[in-house]
Amino acid sequence: MILGNHETNNNITIYSGNKFFAELLKSYLDTLELSKQAQIDIILDAPWGYAFSVFAQINNNRTIIITDNQCGEYHLDLSDLKPMVLMAKPIGLDDIKLAVQMVAVENGYQKIPKYESALSKTERKALQLCALNSDRKQVAKMMHISPTTLRNYLSEIYSKLGLANVSDLALYYFSSHGFPDNFVKQSMQG
């Protein structure tokens, strides 16, 4: 189910799990002098993970995803969805206006911090699914692997990212301020 879609006067649909943010963006976009263009979908990734479920349900190649999650792997996973524009915090209204203008003329871009993941694509998928779903048997089934293989992937992920357990994994994936270098040491001490 898609929640919180708001039509603007400019042929733009905003999807967000946070009605307040969607209404603010709608109010701003309604004030812009934009020519009528092809349908553009903007997904405000609030709450985190929302963009994954909504993107799978809409059928539009002119999509903008905006997130304030700062996890590099999260950005890469959103990028794998292939939105025309992907933006991560910090962004402003002028950035959103530029994104809409770029999508209107079918030019895509990404405004996310540069990041090189230490994880393989399969490890990133395991990270994403485990952060979004606590049932490891279900995650293994979704990935078409055995629970033992998933456990091996998780061991590699923990080692590569310096994490101690699945709780750290979720905190890392849904971190809004980056993951502190000393977090694992602190969480293991007390």
ZIRA-V688280 format. One record per run of one state. SS is the DSSP state (2 for helix, 1 for strand, 0 for the rest). FROM is the first residue (numbers start at 1). LEN is the number of residues. If there is no record, write none. Layout:
BEGIN
ss = (SS/SS)
from = (FROM/FROM)
len = (LEN/LEN)
END
This chain:
BEGIN
ss = (0/1/0/1/0/2/0/1/0/2/0/1/0/2/0/1/0/2/0/1/0/2/0/2/0/2/0/2/0/2/0)
from = (1/5/8/12/17/19/32/40/45/50/58/63/68/72/81/85/89/93/105/109/112/121/133/136/144/147/162/166/174/183/190)
len = (4/3/4/5/2/13/8/5/5/8/5/5/4/9/4/4/4/12/4/3/9/12/3/8/3/15/4/8/9/7/1)
END
